[in-house]
Amino acid sequence: MYQIRLKNCAFFARHGVHDEEETLGQRFYVDAVLTVDPGRALAEDSIEGTVDYGIAFGVIEKIVTGERRFLIESLALEVGKALAARYPQIRRAEITVRKPNAPVAGVLDHVEVTVVWPE
């Protein structure tokens, strides 16, 4: 096994419980840590047998910039499921979503959740 990490992928989207979050939108950041079964891909230096991280980024982008979710936890789960469905050689997808402008009555850097698929 080996890991591919996509760190701090940034997208503008409209997720959250409050109406203002949908109206105004904000930037979200996503990390994906993908544990991959190499099969013969590494020994054969073959892109066909591994995860193309450009395509993986596109999968993440489509979900994050798509349909509004109330929970970033749900967003992270959907990203993990979609990546695993696109690439069956992914044995584990650990997805972290950061929301820097969470509506919290206080000062914080960001709120983040991490979801692992499969659980």
C-alpha positions as CSV (number, residue, x, y, z in Angstrom):
1,M,0.0,0.0,0.0
2,Y,1.0,3.6,-0.5
3,Q,-0.6,7.0,0.1
4,I,-1.5,9.9,-2.2
5,R,-2.2,13.2,-0.4
6,L,-4.0,16.1,-1.9
7,K,-3.6,19.0,0.6
8,N,-5.5,22.2,0.9
9,C,-7.6,22.0,-2.2
10,A,-9.6,25.3,-2.2
11,F,-13.1,25.8,-3.5
12,F,-15.8,28.5,-3.3
13,A,-19.1,26.9,-2.2
14,R,-22.3,27.6,-0.3
15,H,-22.5,24.9,2.4
16,G,-23.9,25.3,5.9
17,V,-27.1,25.4,7.9
18,H,-27.7,29.1,7.9
19,D,-29.4,30.9,4.9
20,E,-26.6,33.5,4.9
21,E,-24.0,30.7,4.2
22,E,-25.9,29.8,1.1
23,T,-26.4,33.4,0.0
24,L,-22.9,34.6,0.6
25,G,-20.9,31.4,0.2
26,Q,-17.3,31.0,1.3
27,R,-14.1,29.2,0.6
28,F,-13.7,25.6,1.8
29,Y,-10.5,23.6,2.0
30,V,-10.2,19.9,1.4
31,D,-7.4,17.4,2.2
32,A,-7.6,13.8,0.8
33,V,-5.3,11.1,2.1
34,L,-5.9,8.1,-0.2
35,T,-4.5,4.7,0.7
36,V,-4.0,2.9,-2.5
37,D,-3.3,-0.8,-3.4
38,P,-0.5,-0.5,-5.9
39,G,-1.2,-3.7,-7.8
40,R,1.4,-3.7,-10.6
41,A,1.3,0.1,-11.1
42,L,4.4,1.1,-9.3
43,A,6.6,-1.8,-10.6
44,E,5.4,-1.0,-14.2
45,D,5.3,2.8,-13.8
46,S,1.8,2.8,-15.1
47,I,-0.7,5.6,-14.6
48,E,-3.6,3.3,-15.5
49,G,-3.1,1.2,-12.4
50,T,-3.0,4.1,-9.9
51,V,-5.0,7.2,-9.0
52,D,-4.6,10.1,-11.3
53,Y,-4.5,13.0,-8.8
54,G,-5.7,15.5,-11.5
55,I,-8.8,13.5,-12.0
56,A,-9.2,13.0,-8.2
57,F,-9.0,16.8,-7.8
58,G,-11.8,17.1,-10.3
59,V,-14.0,14.6,-8.5
60,I,-13.5,16.6,-5.2
61,E,-14.2,19.9,-7.0
62,K,-17.4,18.7,-8.6
63,I,-18.8,17.6,-5.2
64,V,-17.7,20.6,-3.2
65,T,-18.9,23.1,-5.7
66,G,-22.1,21.2,-6.4
67,E,-25.2,20.7,-4.3
68,R,-25.4,22.5,-1.0
69,R,-24.9,20.4,2.1
70,F,-25.9,21.5,5.6
71,L,-23.1,19.4,7.2
72,I,-19.4,19.5,6.1
73,E,-19.4,15.9,7.5
74,S,-21.8,14.9,4.8
75,L,-19.7,16.7,2.2
76,A,-16.5,14.8,3.4
77,L,-18.3,11.5,3.3
78,E,-19.6,12.0,-0.2
79,V,-16.1,13.0,-1.4
80,G,-14.6,9.8,0.1
81,K,-17.3,7.6,-1.4
82,A,-16.9,9.2,-4.9
83,L,-13.2,8.8,-4.9
84,A,-13.4,5.1,-3.9
85,A,-16.1,4.5,-6.5
86,R,-13.9,6.1,-9.2
87,Y,-10.8,4.3,-8.2
88,P,-11.4,0.8,-6.8
89,Q,-7.7,0.5,-5.9
90,I,-8.4,3.1,-3.1
91,R,-8.7,1.0,0.1
92,R,-9.2,3.9,2.4
93,A,-10.0,7.6,1.9
94,E,-9.5,10.0,4.7
95,I,-11.2,13.3,3.8
96,T,-10.8,16.5,5.8
97,V,-13.0,19.6,5.1
98,R,-12.1,22.9,6.6
99,K,-14.5,25.8,6.9
100,P,-12.6,29.0,7.9
101,N,-15.6,31.3,8.3
102,A,-17.8,29.0,10.4
103,P,-20.6,31.0,12.1
104,V,-19.3,30.7,15.7
105,A,-19.6,33.4,18.3
106,G,-15.9,33.6,19.0
107,V,-12.5,33.8,17.3
108,L,-11.1,30.7,15.7
109,D,-8.9,29.8,12.7
110,H,-11.4,27.3,11.2
111,V,-13.6,24.4,11.9
112,E,-12.7,21.1,10.3
113,V,-14.0,17.5,10.2
114,T,-12.4,14.3,9.0
115,V,-14.3,11.4,7.7
116,V,-12.8,8.0,6.8
117,W,-14.3,5.8,4.0
118,P,-14.9,3.0,4.4
119,E,-15.5,3.4,8.1
